[in-house]
Amino acid sequence: MQKIKSLMTRQGLKSPQESLSDLGAIESLRVPGKEEFRELREQPSDPQAEQELINSIEQVYFSADSFDVVKYELEKLPSVLNLQELEAYRDKLKQQQAAVSKKVADLILEKQPAYVKELERVTSLQTGLQLAAVICTNGRRHLNIAKEGFTQASLGLLANQRKRQLLIGLLKSLRTIKTLQRTDVRLSEMLEEEDYPGAIQLCLECQKAASTFKHYSCISELNSKLQDTLEQIEEQLDVALSKICKNFDINHYTKVQQAYRLLGKTQTAMDQLHMHFTQAIHNTVFQVVLGYVELCAGNTDTKFQKLQYKDLCTHVTPDSYIPCLADLCKALWEVMLSYYRTMEWHEKHDNEDTASASEGSNMIGTEETNFDRGYIKKKLEHGLTRIWQDVQLKVKTYLLGTDLSIFKYDDFIFVLDIISRLMQVGEEFCGSKSEVLQESIRKQSVNYFKNYHRTRLDELRMFLENETWELCPVKSNFSILQLHEFKFMEQSRSPSVSPSKQPVSTSSKTVTLFEQYCSGGNPFEIQANHKDEETEDVLASNGYESDEQEKSAYQEYDSDSDVPEELKRDYVDEQTGDVPVKSVSRETLKSRKKSDYSLNKVNAPILTNTTLNVIRLVGKYMQMMNILKPIAFDVIHFMSQLFDYYLYAIYTFFGRNDSLESTGLGLSSSRLRTTLNRIQESLIDLEVSADPTATLTAAEERKEKVPSPHLSQLVVLTSGDTLYGLAERVVATESLVFLAEQFEFLQPHLDAVMPAVKKPFLQQFYSQTVSTASELRKPIYWIVAGKALDYEQMLLLMANVKWDVKEIMSQHNIYVDALLKEFEQFNRRLNEVSKRVRIPLPVSNILWEHCIRLANRTIVEGYANVKKCSNEGRALMQLDFQQFLMKLEKLTDIRPIPDKEFVETYIKAYYLTENDMERWIKEHREYSTKQLTNLVNVCLGSHINKKARQKLLAAIDDIDRPKR
């Protein structure tokens, strides 16, 4: 320490203590002494009062150091001085000064340890500085000694060594520059190999290296060249990005995204990608349509290339319209599939990036990456709707370019199928309901379908008017699902079946089109040979399904041999028809083997070619409805018109008879009459020619109607040998029933596609129209029953019987045998007809029921014609009727016998007293006035007098009056 002080003395330096006394920068601060601190502390203090005094000090005292307090206070003095006021003000100032001084003293005392510590640190720092100055002085002195001690040669050696080191560094730099100059060749090779990340990485490294040697003049040119190369890489990268839009390749897209990430332009890349997708959609559709237009034009005229896409679509010919539409959708599918796979790529890599980021520690980089990822995700999600809207507009423009009404039905359905598949693609693509396409195709479909339906109704009328009502031989296992027109229903049952009719997947999970065709294929591939591969095996040859069946059809069962189980089973199945019957005996099965089971058509449906044609039409209508669900209501309405017209035609041909309702038997229910009236008013055009004076509205309404059909002249319904066309009536009526059953089968499918607000129409159609089809059996077969037996002859035979006998007879009258012979002949004719057409059990039951009912009513009518009748005559009537019933029950299995009580009640009414008969007349209004009047007249003289007769006749007249 002594040496340091002596050295400082020789250098003319002062010690730190001496220097401390000379510090001019430190102002001499007056610090209150201990006595003053003690006095201040000893003074009584009230912190709140002191703080109020300090707060009362004027703000100007705290303004600046240059503030002159004395001058300020003197200027404040009033012109007239008051000693007391001055003293009071002086005391106030003293109090404020004392409060401030005490506050300052407190603060000084509080900060004094820190002050002392800081002062010590300043002193220490000054000592260190003085020591450093001494060291620097000694260093300079030693350097001067070394300078004087070294020779010029030694310094020369050092200079040469330094130059050598500099030259070695320069050589390395020149080699690096040479490598940089040759980098463009390698960059070109990497771009040709599409190694965009490697090229950008190399270019960025070269730029970084070039910045190190920027002091060389040749580097400035190299920097410019590298920048141009980088811009060229970005241009090629943009071209590579545009290729993704039509043919997505994972490896290719991964390289492109890595390259943009190196450039720090991932967001820019996403913006560019959406622009390329939009451009790809436009270019794709234009090139597809242009190719077909030029192909059909037969030349390469450049005028088509200058047309707008909208105008170009109008030049597509009808022959090339569907192939062009299919190729258009295939090309657009490729674009949307590329977008779909692009989103998949980003979702996969986002998950990987998130996992890797959770393991890292670079929070700033992670936040930036998350921001980019969020931007890309939103951009891709928004792009879904945008791209689908562009696709819809392009396809809509194409559809509007041609009038679809020029196409045949199958071609039109094919167009709808393609559009339906496209809408399915759109729904899976972005969840959109394809409003643009739906509205466009719906308008054209409704207009097309109206014209098509009108033509089909006219064709149906032509078929009906030329129909001879011969049985169309179909197999016993015939189902409408076997027809081409209904194949779509089998395919639609599996949710994994694609619109392009690909094989059914065994997976229970619904597979979307994008998942199904992600690895290859296209849902818009035209199945050219699909229909050729399908076959319809529904017709039976000559009405038989095999020679063995034809042989067994005529097999006789003579004795008490067992009835085949198949016949028993089929017979039981037939019992589920509309008319319930009791159990069936072996004899009944034998007697019916040629009516119900001949020609082995037990299970074969009864239908005609016209019926089959209507079913095919229904299938076609449902195809359109299934493809384009927004027009489901219109299609179902037209389908109902097909059924309505068929039902009305059957009724008009075979069931219309004004005398039916006069029987009072209720053959036509009110529901059936309402249905027929509705069909006639809404669908049937009863006018022969159009009235030229008719209003436009009336003309439009007539366009929606169809003329009433007329029965073919080849159909003979007046021959008794054929039971008045019973075979034709059975075929016609049962074909209608079969058609109604098919509509019932289709109801769940129709209900599934019908809009909720329109479902009441569908329910009303089924409840009021389809369900009434079987009700036509009664009026149609009543006409046959009314002519099958000679009821007039029976009345003549009954008129010749003497009823006023005096003895109880044991032998029935001859008219009973005659009537039973009529029934036997009817049974034989029925069997003859059954050889041509199978007569189902419900039909057979209705025929027998009608004939028996008419026979019983004829019997009552015959009894009502009797002029005189004794009690023995009434017993004879009962004998005759019981004989009739006994023989009749052997011919038929109808139980109970229809109108049996109708006859028995009338016979027993003869024995009623006056009062009982009056009550009986009022309760039994099913009898005619003539029958009731005759009953009263016949009873006159036996147990009814004239007065009672008049009373009873008056009661009959009262009953009859509302009917007149």
Salt bridges, closest charged atoms under 4 A:
ASP22 OD2 - LYS14 NZ 3.11
GLU35 OE1 - ARG38 NH1 2.53
GLU36 OE2 - ARG30 NH2 3.12
GLU50 OE2 - LYS102 NZ 3.86
GLU58 OE2 - LYS76 NZ 2.56
ASP91 OD1 - ARG90 NH2 3.82
ASP106 OD2 - LYS102 NZ 3.68
GLU118 OE2 - ARG121 NH2 2.70
ASP184 OD2 - LYS225 NZ 2.84
GLU189 OE1 - ARG186 NH1 3.16
GLU194 OE1 - HIS252 ND1 3.45
GLU234 OE1 - LYS265 NZ 2.94
ASP238 OD1 - HIS276 NE2 2.87
ASP271 OD1 - LYS379 NZ 3.41
ASP327 OD1 - LYS330 NZ 3.28
ASP353 OD2 - ARG261 NH2 3.74
ASP410 OD2 - LYS531 NZ 3.97
ASP417 OD2 - ARG421 NH2 2.35
GLU427 OE2 - LYS433 NZ 3.15
GLU439 OE2 - LYS443 NZ 3.84
ASP458 OD1 - ARG454 NH2 3.59
GLU459 OE2 - ARG456 NH2 2.54
GLU465 OE2 - ARG461 NH1 3.55
GLU470 OE2 - ARG836 NH2 3.52
GLU485 OE1 - ARG616 NH1 3.08
GLU525 OE1 - LYS330 NZ 3.82
GLU534 OE1 - HIS484 ND1 3.09
GLU534 OE2 - HIS530 NE2 2.72
GLU536 OE1 - ARG616 NH2 2.75
ASP537 OD2 - LYS475 NZ 3.03
GLU556 OE1 - LYS593 NZ 3.33
GLU556 OE2 - LYS594 NZ 2.88
ASP560 OD1 - LYS590 NZ 3.57
GLU565 OE2 - LYS568 NZ 3.78
GLU574 OE2 - ARG838 NH1 3.00
ASP578 OD2 - ARG777 NH1 2.46
ASP634 OD2 - ARG442 NH2 3.51
ASP644 OD2 - ARG678 NH1 3.40
GLU661 OE1 - ARG673 NH1 3.75
ASP685 OD2 - ARG702 NH2 2.56
GLU687 OE1 - ARG702 NE 3.91
GLU700 OE2 - LYS703 NZ 3.65
GLU728 OE2 - ARG836 NH2 3.40
GLU734 OE1 - ARG777 NH2 2.67
ASP751 OD2 - LYS759 NZ 3.78
GLU775 OE2 - ARG671 NH2 2.34
ASP817 OD1 - HIS812 NE2 2.99
GLU832 OE2 - LYS835 NZ 3.58
GLU849 OE2 - ARG853 NH2 2.75
GLU861 OE2 - LYS930 NZ 2.95
ASP899 OD1 - ARG853 NH1 2.98
ASP899 OD2 - ARG857 NE 2.93
ASP916 OD1 - ARG919 NH2 2.77
GLU918 OE2 - LYS922 NZ 3.72
GLU918 OE1 - LYS951 NZ 3.40
ASP957 OD2 - ARG961 NH2 2.76
ASP957 OD1 - ARG964 NH1 3.61
ASP958 OD1 - ARG961 NH1 2.99
ASP960 OD2 - ARG964 NH1 2.63
